[in-house]
Amino acid sequence: MSILKVSGLKKVYSPRFGGNKVEALKNVNFEVEQGEYVAIMGESGSGKTTLLNILAAIDRPTEGSVILGDMELSTIKEEKMAAFRREHLGFVFQEFNLLDTFSVEDNIFLPMVLAGKPHGQMKERLVPIAKQLGIEELLKKYPYEISGGQKQRVAVARALITNPKLVLADEPTGALDSKASDELLRLFGEINENGQTILMVTHSVKAASHAGRVLFIKDGEVFHQIYRGNHNAQQMYQMISDALTMITMGGEGR
């Protein structure tokens, strides 16, 4: 069952003081099935960040539609947008976006606090997530007291606490060393196996090789895609590397 449907997406930016318009997205079309793990790749300026912002309901398209579940994002009123994001989307950022004045536990609870959920419900949701992510011993600490890898696991817990329809991850391994990156990607795999739909924007071939499907964005369009199928991570890594070479050399997508 399709949980996300992107159709005819176009985004044009008009400079405030005149000049040429910038067409960030031209005609983006794809669907994401419930329980899928999809990576989006592309060179700087390809449009992937703009696409992520539109999927996150942070920006609105010039044309086209984004449907999450049965909700068309462009029909959501501005005053209800923050609540929609909290209830339906989970976010994992490269820079963690944790509040140093809040404990780890309170950082994780924040989306549910803003949604007015009772403390008992928050605690009930946190216990299995903290155990799965291995952060049970960190809950009373503060972000400045823990490592980068631990911070990112806390950020993942915060993304999962509301049981979102879709987790959007923006370069989640970008600020991590190789060991912490490997651990995070392992956890993403486990979370996905448990049924969580994940869409990740990344420059990292290694990170993308853990996904079930990789979409390649070029010049504001979906240029190419590959599926994991029965391939292992090493084979997927090579397929992604070959695809990026093809794109850089100007080959034909398919």
C-alpha positions as CSV (number, residue, x, y, z in Angstrom):
1,M,0.0,0.0,0.0
2,S,1.3,3.4,-1.0
3,I,1.9,5.7,2.0
4,L,3.4,8.6,0.1
5,K,2.6,9.7,-3.4
6,V,4.4,12.5,-5.1
7,S,2.9,13.7,-8.5
8,G,4.1,16.3,-10.9
9,L,6.0,18.2,-8.3
10,K,7.5,21.5,-9.5
11,K,9.2,24.2,-7.4
12,V,10.2,27.6,-8.9
13,Y,11.9,30.3,-6.7
14,S,11.4,33.9,-7.7
15,P,14.2,36.3,-6.5
16,R,12.8,39.1,-4.3
17,F,14.6,41.8,-6.3
18,G,14.1,40.5,-9.8
19,G,16.5,38.4,-11.9
20,N,16.1,34.9,-13.3
21,K,13.7,32.4,-11.7
22,V,15.3,29.2,-10.3
23,E,13.5,26.0,-11.1
24,A,14.6,23.7,-8.3
25,L,12.2,20.9,-9.1
26,K,10.8,20.2,-12.6
27,N,8.5,17.2,-12.6
28,V,9.1,14.8,-9.7
29,N,7.0,11.6,-9.6
30,F,7.4,8.7,-7.2
31,E,5.6,6.6,-4.6
32,V,6.7,5.1,-1.4
33,E,5.1,1.9,-0.1
34,Q,4.3,1.4,3.6
35,G,7.3,-0.2,5.3
36,E,9.7,0.8,2.5
37,Y,13.2,2.2,3.2
38,V,14.1,4.7,0.4
39,A,17.2,6.7,0.0
40,I,17.4,9.9,-2.2
41,M,20.7,10.8,-3.7
42,G,21.9,13.6,-6.0
43,E,24.6,16.2,-6.5
44,S,24.5,19.5,-4.7
45,G,21.9,21.7,-6.5
46,S,20.0,18.7,-7.8
47,G,16.8,19.6,-5.9
48,K,16.9,16.9,-3.2
49,T,16.9,19.4,-0.3
50,T,14.0,21.3,-1.8
51,L,12.2,18.0,-2.3
52,L,12.8,17.0,1.4
53,N,11.5,20.4,2.6
54,I,8.3,19.9,0.6
55,L,7.8,16.4,1.9
56,A,8.3,17.7,5.4
57,A,5.6,20.3,4.8
58,I,8.2,23.1,5.4
59,D,7.9,24.4,1.9
60,R,5.0,24.3,-0.6
61,P,5.4,23.3,-4.3
62,T,4.6,25.6,-7.2
63,E,2.8,22.8,-8.9
64,G,2.0,19.2,-8.2
65,S,0.9,17.3,-5.1
66,V,2.2,15.4,-2.1
67,I,-0.2,12.9,-0.5
68,L,0.8,11.3,2.8
69,G,-1.7,8.6,3.7
70,D,-4.9,10.2,2.6
71,M,-3.9,13.8,3.3
72,E,-2.9,16.2,0.5
73,L,-0.3,18.4,2.1
74,S,-1.2,21.6,0.2
75,T,-4.8,21.5,1.7
76,I,-3.5,21.7,5.2
77,K,-3.9,25.2,6.7
78,E,-0.8,27.0,7.9
79,E,-2.0,27.1,11.5
80,K,-2.5,23.3,11.5
81,M,0.8,22.5,9.8
82,A,3.0,22.2,12.9
83,A,0.5,19.8,14.5
84,F,0.4,17.7,11.3
85,R,4.2,17.4,11.2
86,R,4.2,16.3,14.9
87,E,1.5,13.7,14.4
88,H,2.5,12.2,11.1
89,L,6.3,12.8,10.5
90,G,9.5,12.0,12.4
91,F,12.7,13.9,11.7
92,V,16.3,12.9,12.0
93,F,18.8,15.7,11.1
94,Q,22.5,15.8,10.5
95,E,23.2,18.2,13.4
96,F,20.8,16.3,15.8
97,N,18.9,19.5,16.8
98,L,18.8,18.6,20.5
99,L,18.2,21.2,23.2
100,D,21.2,21.3,25.6
101,T,19.1,22.7,28.4
102,F,16.8,19.6,28.2
103,S,17.7,16.2,29.4
104,V,17.9,13.3,26.9
105,E,14.5,12.1,28.1
106,D,12.9,15.5,27.8
107,N,14.3,16.0,24.3
108,I,12.7,12.7,23.2
109,F,9.4,13.7,24.9
110,L,9.3,17.1,23.2
111,P,7.0,16.3,20.3
112,M,4.5,14.6,22.6
113,V,4.6,17.4,25.1
114,L,3.8,19.9,22.3
115,A,0.9,17.6,21.3
116,G,-0.4,17.7,24.8
117,K,0.0,13.9,25.5
118,P,-0.2,12.7,29.1
119,H,3.1,11.8,30.8
120,G,2.1,8.2,31.3
121,Q,1.6,7.7,27.6
122,M,5.0,9.3,26.9
123,K,6.7,7.0,29.4
124,E,4.9,3.9,27.9
125,R,6.1,4.9,24.4
126,L,9.7,5.6,25.5
127,V,10.5,2.3,27.3
128,P,10.6,0.0,24.2
129,I,12.2,2.6,22.0
130,A,15.0,3.4,24.5
131,K,15.7,-0.3,24.9
132,Q,15.9,-0.9,21.2
133,L,18.2,2.1,20.6
134,G,20.4,1.3,23.6
135,I,19.9,4.6,25.3
136,E,18.3,3.5,28.6
137,E,21.3,4.6,30.6
138,L,21.4,8.1,28.9
139,L,17.9,9.3,29.7
140,K,18.9,11.6,32.6
141,K,22.0,12.9,30.9
142,Y,22.1,16.1,28.8
143,P,23.1,16.3,25.2
144,Y,26.5,18.0,26.0
145,E,27.4,14.9,28.1
146,I,27.1,12.3,25.4
147,S,28.8,11.4,22.1
148,G,27.7,12.3,18.6
149,G,26.6,8.7,17.9
150,Q,24.5,8.7,21.1
151,K,23.0,12.1,20.2
152,Q,21.9,10.7,16.9
153,R,20.3,7.7,18.6
154,V,18.4,10.2,20.9
155,A,17.3,12.1,17.8
156,V,16.0,8.8,16.3
157,A,14.1,8.1,19.5
158,R,12.5,11.6,19.3
159,A,11.5,10.8,15.7
160,L,9.9,7.5,16.6
161,I,8.1,8.6,19.9
162,T,5.0,9.7,18.1
163,N,4.7,6.6,16.0
164,P,4.9,8.6,12.7
165,K,3.7,7.4,9.3
166,L,7.0,8.5,7.8
167,V,10.5,9.2,9.1
168,L,12.4,11.7,7.1
169,A,16.2,11.6,7.6
170,D,18.4,14.4,6.3
171,E,22.1,13.2,6.0
172,P,21.7,11.3,9.3
173,T,25.3,10.0,9.2
174,G,26.9,13.3,8.1
175,A,28.2,14.3,11.5
176,L,29.2,10.8,12.7
177,D,32.4,8.9,12.6
178,S,32.5,5.5,10.8
179,K,31.7,3.4,13.8
180,A,28.7,5.6,14.9
181,S,27.5,5.6,11.3
182,D,27.6,1.8,11.1
183,E,25.6,1.6,14.3
184,L,23.0,4.1,13.2
185,L,22.6,2.3,9.9
186,R,22.1,-1.0,11.7
187,L,19.5,0.6,13.9
188,F,17.7,2.1,10.8
189,G,17.6,-1.4,9.3
190,E,16.1,-2.8,12.5
191,I,13.5,0.0,12.7
192,N,12.6,-0.6,9.1
193,E,12.2,-4.3,9.6
194,N,9.8,-3.5,12.4
195,G,7.6,-1.8,9.8
196,Q,8.7,1.9,10.0
197,T,8.7,3.7,6.6
198,I,11.9,5.7,6.2
199,L,12.9,8.2,3.5
200,M,16.6,9.3,3.8
201,V,18.4,12.0,1.9
202,T,22.1,11.3,1.8
203,H,25.4,11.9,0.0
204,S,26.8,8.7,1.5
205,V,26.9,5.7,-0.8
206,K,27.4,3.5,2.2
207,A,24.3,4.9,3.9
208,A,22.2,4.5,0.7
209,S,23.4,0.9,0.3
210,H,21.4,0.0,3.4
211,A,18.1,1.1,1.8
212,G,15.7,-1.0,-0.2
213,R,15.5,1.5,-3.0
214,V,17.6,4.5,-4.1
215,L,16.1,7.4,-6.1
216,F,18.6,9.6,-8.0
217,I,17.6,13.2,-8.5
218,K,19.3,15.2,-11.3
219,D,18.3,18.7,-12.5
220,G,15.1,18.6,-10.5
221,E,13.8,15.3,-11.7
222,V,14.0,11.6,-10.7
223,F,16.6,10.5,-13.2
224,H,17.2,6.9,-12.2
225,Q,16.3,4.4,-9.5
226,I,17.6,1.0,-8.3
227,Y,16.1,-1.7,-6.1
228,R,18.0,-3.8,-3.6
229,G,16.1,-7.0,-4.5
230,N,18.3,-9.9,-3.4
231,H,21.5,-7.9,-3.5
232,N,23.6,-7.6,-0.4
233,A,24.9,-4.3,1.0
234,Q,28.3,-4.7,-0.9
235,Q,26.5,-5.3,-4.2
236,M,24.2,-2.5,-3.6
237,Y,27.1,-0.2,-2.8
238,Q,28.7,-1.1,-6.2
239,M,25.3,-0.5,-8.0
240,I,24.9,2.9,-6.4
241,S,28.5,3.9,-7.3
242,D,28.0,2.8,-10.9
243,A,24.8,4.8,-11.1
244,L,26.4,7.9,-9.7
245,T,29.2,7.6,-12.2
246,M,26.7,7.3,-15.0
247,I,24.8,10.4,-13.8
248,T,28.0,12.4,-13.5
249,M,29.1,11.4,-16.9
250,G,25.7,12.3,-18.4
251,G,24.4,8.8,-19.1
252,E,20.8,7.9,-19.7
253,G,18.6,7.2,-16.7
254,R,16.1,4.4,-16.7
